[in-house]
Amino acid sequence: DKNTLTFSFETTPTISDIDIKKFKLKPIKRLPVGEKEVNEAIKQMRFFHANFTEVVRPIKEKDYIIIDLESLEGEKPQLIFSNTRFEVSKQGMANWMLNAVINKKTNDKIETISKPDEDATEEDKKKFSPKKVRITIKKIEEVSLPEVNDEFANKVGAKNVTEMKESILK
């Protein structure tokens, strides 16, 4: 025969004595906000309210693509990105990827080598080792962005465009 003994009890945690006065918050350096930062914030808000429409045709610049990206360096492919959206442009992706996807179609699988852009810093070039990768094109989309007007400002919580920009500056 096996006997079982169960013992349980409840206790409250012991809280250490902390002298809160000994803690000092480090000041946070506030970066300057100018027209460039305001425009970038508005761009991001517009994309939050964007409409993406799937298209069936070869990829061209300024399209948006949904891709899977796999590393082919190991014994088995390793997923790096899954169902990730990229803007097909020099600002939206590395040159190696841009060159690989232009004129490709939905469901195409592209095997290529990832590498740093020619204009990358020497430090980035040293950190980035070329890798064999596979890109799978899942979807090609066009984007429709809302106009920057008072109606848009209302959607993002401001009375008008002027108030929206002032709020971003603050």
C-alpha positions in Angstrom: 0.0 0.0 0.0 1.1 3.5 -0.7 0.1 6.3 1.6 -0.4 9.9 0.5 0.0 12.9 2.7 -1.0 16.3 1.4 -0.1 19.4 3.3 -1.0 22.9 2.1 -0.9 26.4 3.6 -1.4 30.0 2.6 1.0 32.8 3.4 1.4 36.4 2.3 4.6 37.6 0.6 7.2 39.4 2.6 7.7 42.8 1.1 11.2 44.3 1.3 11.5 47.7 2.9 12.4 50.1 0.1 13.4 53.7 0.6 11.7 55.3 -2.4 13.6 58.6 -1.8 16.8 56.8 -2.9 15.5 56.4 -6.4 16.2 59.1 -8.9 14.6 59.2 -12.3 17.0 60.0 -15.1 15.8 62.9 -17.2 14.5 61.9 -20.7 16.1 63.9 -23.4 13.3 65.2 -25.6 14.2 65.2 -29.3 13.3 68.2 -31.3 10.1 67.9 -33.3 9.9 69.8 -36.5 8.1 69.7 -39.9 9.8 66.4 -40.9 8.6 64.6 -37.7 5.1 66.0 -38.0 4.9 64.9 -41.6 6.1 61.4 -40.7 3.5 61.2 -37.9 0.8 62.2 -40.3 2.0 59.6 -42.8 1.8 56.9 -40.2 -1.7 58.0 -39.2 -2.8 58.0 -42.9 -1.5 54.4 -43.2 -3.4 53.4 -40.1 -6.6 54.5 -41.9 -5.5 53.3 -45.4 -7.4 50.9 -47.7 -5.4 48.2 -49.3 -6.8 46.6 -52.5 -5.4 43.3 -53.9 -4.4 43.5 -57.5 -3.5 40.7 -60.0 -0.6 41.8 -62.1 3.2 41.9 -62.0 4.6 43.9 -59.1 5.7 47.5 -59.8 7.2 50.3 -57.6 4.9 51.8 -55.0 2.9 48.6 -54.7 2.6 46.9 -51.4 3.4 43.2 -51.1 2.6 40.6 -48.5 5.5 38.1 -48.3 7.0 35.2 -46.5 10.8 35.4 -46.2 12.8 32.3 -45.4 16.5 31.8 -44.8 17.9 28.9 -46.8 21.2 28.8 -44.9 20.6 25.8 -42.6 19.5 22.3 -43.2 15.8 23.3 -43.3 14.4 26.7 -44.4 13.9 29.0 -41.4 11.0 31.5 -41.5 12.1 35.1 -40.9 8.9 37.0 -41.8 5.4 35.6 -42.3 2.6 37.5 -44.0 4.6 40.7 -43.7 3.7 43.8 -45.8 6.5 45.8 -47.6 6.3 48.9 -49.7 8.0 48.2 -53.0 10.3 51.1 -53.0 13.9 52.1 -52.1 12.5 53.5 -48.8 10.4 50.4 -48.1 12.9 47.6 -48.6 16.5 46.8 -49.3 17.8 47.1 -52.9 18.4 43.3 -53.2 14.7 42.7 -52.3 13.4 45.4 -54.5 15.3 44.1 -57.5 14.2 40.5 -56.7 10.4 41.3 -56.5 9.9 43.8 -59.4 7.7 42.2 -62.2 7.0 39.1 -60.1 3.5 37.8 -59.5 1.4 36.4 -56.7 2.6 32.9 -55.6 6.0 33.4 -57.2 8.9 32.0 -55.1 12.2 33.8 -55.6 15.5 32.5 -54.3 18.1 35.2 -54.0 21.0 36.5 -51.8 20.3 39.1 -49.2 23.1 41.7 -49.0 23.7 45.2 -47.7 22.9 48.1 -50.0 25.7 49.8 -51.8 25.2 53.0 -49.8 25.1 51.3 -46.4 27.6 52.4 -43.8 30.9 50.4 -43.5 29.7 49.3 -40.0 26.4 47.9 -41.4 28.3 46.2 -44.2 30.5 44.4 -41.7 27.5 43.4 -39.5 25.5 42.1 -42.4 26.6 38.8 -43.9 24.9 37.8 -47.2 22.4 35.0 -46.9 20.6 32.8 -49.3 16.8 33.5 -48.9 13.5 32.6 -50.5 10.7 35.2 -50.9 7.2 33.9 -51.4 4.8 36.6 -52.9 1.5 36.1 -51.1 -0.4 39.2 -52.3 0.1 42.3 -54.3 -1.8 45.4 -53.2 -2.3 49.1 -54.0 -3.0 51.6 -51.3 -5.5 54.3 -51.0 -4.6 56.9 -48.3 -7.1 59.3 -46.8 -6.6 63.0 -47.7 -5.2 65.2 -45.0 -8.2 67.4 -44.2 -10.5 68.3 -41.3 -12.5 65.1 -41.7 -9.2 63.1 -41.3 -8.2 65.2 -38.4 -11.5 64.4 -36.7 -10.8 60.6 -37.2 -7.6 61.0 -35.3 -9.0 63.1 -32.5 -8.4 66.7 -33.5 -10.9 69.4 -34.5 -9.0 70.3 -37.7 -5.7 69.9 -39.5 -4.1 72.9 -37.7 -5.0 71.4 -34.2 -3.8 68.0 -35.3 -0.4 69.4 -36.3 -0.1 71.4 -33.1 -0.9 68.3 -31.1 1.8 66.4 -32.8 4.3 69.2 -32.2 3.5 69.0 -28.4 
